[in-house]
C-alpha cells in the first residue's frame, strides 16, 4: 500500500502531468474571456485551478523539504520558475480580488510571462527529467579528516586540519581519509609532501580515468569509487590514493564511505595476515573498489535477464531508453575495469620498491586481485554483448514490422493509383469524351487491373 501511494504521488508531480495541467490551467484562465459561461461553470473552473495550483505547490515544497541545501534550492533558476507557476496563478484566482487588480498592466505582463514559461515547459522545449523533481545539490561542506593507525578494523578518529598537519610530522604508519577537500587545501598537501605544484590538479581535480603515477619513491593512484543509489542510478566518486613515506592518504571531493567499507571488508583477514599496516590498507582499498564494481556487474546482469524476458513485440520507447542507458553504463564500467587491470599489472610488475610499500609478498596478492578484475572485466563485456544482442533483436523486429506496414502502404498506393489515373484521363464522366468506352467497360478494366496487381503482390509475398 505504501509503495502504491508513492507511485501515485510520483505520478501526480511528474513533469508529464504537470505540463498537461499547465495547458489546462491556461485554457481555464482564458476561457471565461472568450465564451459566455454560467456561474456554475466559473465556480467549477476555479475549483479545478485551485487543485492544479495545489499540485504545483506540492511539487515545489516536496523538493524543498527533501533537500538539505534549501537556500541553493530556492536560488535555483528552474525552481524560481516552478515557484512562479503557482504563486502567480494564486494571485489571479484568489476569490475577492478586485477587478482593478485583475486588469492591472503589471499583472497582465506577469501572466503573459507565465503563459510563455508554462507553454515552453508543456511542449517539451524545456526538458527536465522526472527524477529532477527532487533536486539534490552537491555541496562541498566542511572538510573531514579521518585517522586510522595500527589496525584496519579499528575505529577511525576525526581530526582537525591543524592536527593533520602536526601528526604527519611523525614517522609512524598512518592512514588519513580526507573528504570534501578544496584546491587550496590540496595545494598545502602538495607542498608538504613535495608532490609538485600542479600534481593534484592534474591527477585528481582534472583527472577523468583511473591511472597510476609515481614520483620518486611515492605512489599516486586515481580510482573511481562507484556507488549504487537506492533509485538504481550509479554515481562515481573520484578518489586519489597517495603513498608517501609511511603515510597513506585518500582524497575525495565528496564523502564516499570508504572507511566503513574497509572496516567491513574481510580481505585483510583472509589474505594479508602478517603484512605491514599500510600494505594491508592498500590491498583492502583495491579490494573494496573491485567489490563495488562487482556489485554493479551483478545489478547489470540482473537487468539483462529482465530485458531478455520482455516479449519482442512489446518494444516501447522506454525499453530502448533503458537499454541504451544500460549499454552506456556497461561501457563505462568495462573501461574502468580495463584501466584498473592495467594499474594492477603495473603494480605487480614494479621492479623498484615504492617507499617499501610494494613488497614481493604483496605482489602475489596484487596478482590475485588482477585475476579477479580480469574475470569481472570479461563478465561485464559478456553482459554488454548480451544487451547489444537484445537491442539488435528488438530493433530487427521493429524494423520488420515497419517493413510490413510500408509494404501494405505500397500496395494500397498502387491499387489507388489505377482508378486515379483512369479517372484523370476520362474526367468525371464519359459523356462527350472522344473514347468509345462505356462506364461498365472502364469499371471492368479498373477492377481487372487491380486484381492483377493484387495477384502480382501475392506472388511476390507482399501480402503474406
C-alpha positions, 0 to 999 in steps of 0.5 A, spaced: 500 500 500 505 504 501 509 503 495 502 504 491 501 511 494 508 513 492 507 511 485 501 515 485 504 521 488 510 520 483 505 520 478 501 526 480 508 531 480 511 528 474 513 533 469 508 529 464 502 531 468 504 537 470 505 540 463 498 537 461 495 541 467 499 547 465 495 547 458 489 546 462 490 551 467 491 556 461 485 554 457 481 555 464 484 562 465 482 564 458 476 561 457 471 565 461 474 571 456 472 568 450 465 564 451 459 566 455 459 561 461 454 560 467 456 561 474 456 554 475 461 553 470 466 559 473 465 556 480 467 549 477 473 552 473 476 555 479 475 549 483 479 545 478 485 551 478 485 551 485 487 543 485 492 544 479 495 550 483 495 545 489 499 540 485 504 545 483 505 547 490 506 540 492 511 539 487 515 545 489 515 544 497 516 536 496 523 538 493 524 543 498 523 539 504 527 533 501 533 537 500 538 539 505 541 545 501 534 549 501 537 556 500 541 553 493 534 550 492 530 556 492 536 560 488 535 555 483 533 558 476 528 552 474 525 552 481 524 560 481 520 558 475 516 552 478 515 557 484 512 562 479 507 557 476 503 557 482 504 563 486 502 567 480 496 563 478 494 564 486 494 571 485 489 571 479 484 566 482 484 568 489 476 569 490 475 577 492 480 580 488 478 586 485 477 587 478 482 593 478 487 588 480 485 583 475 486 588 469 492 591 472 498 592 466 503 589 471 499 583 472 497 582 465 505 582 463 506 577 469 501 572 466 503 573 459 510 571 462 507 565 465 503 563 459 510 563 455 514 559 461 508 554 462 507 553 454 515 552 453 515 547 459 508 543 456 511 542 449 517 539 451 522 545 449 524 545 456 526 538 458 527 536 465 527 529 467 522 526 472 527 524 477 529 532 477 523 533 481 527 532 487 533 536 486 539 534 490 545 539 490 552 537 491 555 541 496 562 541 498 561 542 506 566 542 511 572 538 510 573 531 514 579 528 516 579 521 518 585 517 522 586 510 522 593 507 525 595 500 527 589 496 525 584 496 519 578 494 523 579 499 528 575 505 529 577 511 525 578 518 529 576 525 526 581 530 526 582 537 525 586 540 519 591 543 524 592 536 527 593 533 520 598 537 519 602 536 526 601 528 526 604 527 519 610 530 522 611 523 525 614 517 522 609 512 524 604 508 519 598 512 518 592 512 514 588 519 513 581 519 509 580 526 507 573 528 504 570 534 501 577 537 500 578 544 496 584 546 491 587 550 496 587 545 501 590 540 496 595 545 494 598 545 502 598 537 501 602 538 495 607 542 498 608 538 504 609 532 501 613 535 495 608 532 490 609 538 485 605 544 484 600 542 479 600 534 481 593 534 484 590 538 479 592 534 474 591 527 477 585 528 481 581 535 480 582 534 472 583 527 472 577 523 468 580 515 468 583 511 473 591 511 472 597 510 476 603 515 477 609 515 481 614 520 483 620 518 486 619 513 491 611 515 492 605 512 489 599 516 486 593 512 484 586 515 481 580 510 482 573 511 481 569 509 487 562 507 484 556 507 488 549 504 487 543 509 489 537 506 492 533 509 485 538 504 481 542 510 478 550 509 479 554 515 481 562 515 481 566 518 486 573 520 484 578 518 489 586 519 489 590 514 493 597 517 495 603 513 498 608 517 501 613 515 506 609 511 511 603 515 510 597 513 506 592 518 504 585 518 500 582 524 497 575 525 495 571 531 493 565 528 496 564 523 502 564 516 499 564 511 505 570 508 504 572 507 511 566 503 513 567 499 507 574 497 509 572 496 516 567 491 513 571 488 508 574 481 510 580 481 505 585 483 510 583 477 514 583 472 509 589 474 505 594 479 508 595 476 515 602 478 517 603 484 512 605 491 514 599 496 516 599 500 510 600 494 505 594 491 508 590 498 507 592 498 500 590 491 498 583 492 502 582 499 498 583 495 491 579 490 494 573 494 496 573 498 489 573 491 485 567 489 490 563 495 488 564 494 481 562 487 482 556 489 485 554 493 479 556 487 474 551 483 478 545 489 478 547 489 470 546 482 469 540 482 473 537 487 468 539 483 462 535 477 464 529 482 465 530 485 458 531 478 455 524 476 458 520 482 455 516 479 449 519 482 442 513 485 440 512 489 446 518 494 444 516 501 447 520 507 447 522 506 454 525 499 453 530 502 448 531 508 453 533 503 458 537 499 454 541 504 451 542 507 458 544 500 460 549 499 454 552 506 456 553 504 463 556 497 461 561 501 457 563 505 462 564 500 467 568 495 462 573 501 461 574 502 468 575 495 469 580 495 463 584 501 466 584 498 473 587 491 470 592 495 467 594 499 474 594 492 477 599 489 472 603 495 473 603 494 480 605 487 480 610 488 475 614 494 479 621 492 479 623 498 484 620 498 491 615 504 492 617 507 499 617 499 501 610 499 500 610 494 494 613 488 497 614 481 493 609 478 498 604 483 496 605 482 489 602 475 489 596 478 492 596 484 487 596 478 482 590 475 485 586 481 485 588 482 477 585 475 476 579 477 479 578 484 475 580 480 469 574 475 470 569 481 472 572 485 466 570 479 461 563 478 465 561 485 464 563 485 456 559 478 456 553 482 459 554 488 454 554 483 448 548 480 451 544 487 451 547 489 444 544 482 442 537 484 445 537 491 442 539 488 435 533 483 436 528 488 438 530 493 433 530 487 427 523 486 429 521 493 429 524 494 423 520 488 420 514 490 422 515 497 419 517 493 413 510 490 413 506 496 414 510 500 408 509 494 404 501 494 405 502 502 404 505 500 397 500 496 395 494 500 397 498 506 393 498 502 387 491 499 387 489 507 388 493 509 383 489 505 377 482 508 378 486 515 379 489 515 373 483 512 369 479 517 372 484 523 370 484 521 363 476 520 362 474 526 367 468 525 371 464 522 366 464 519 359 459 523 356 462 527 350 469 524 351 472 522 344 473 514 347 468 509 345 468 506 352 462 505 356 462 506 364 461 498 365 467 497 360 472 502 364 469 499 371 471 492 368 478 494 366 479 498 373 477 492 377 481 487 372 487 491 373 487 491 380 486 484 381 492 483 377 496 487 381 493 484 387 495 477 384 502 480 382 503 482 390 501 475 392 506 472 388 511 476 390 509 475 398 507 482 399 501 480 402 503 474 406 
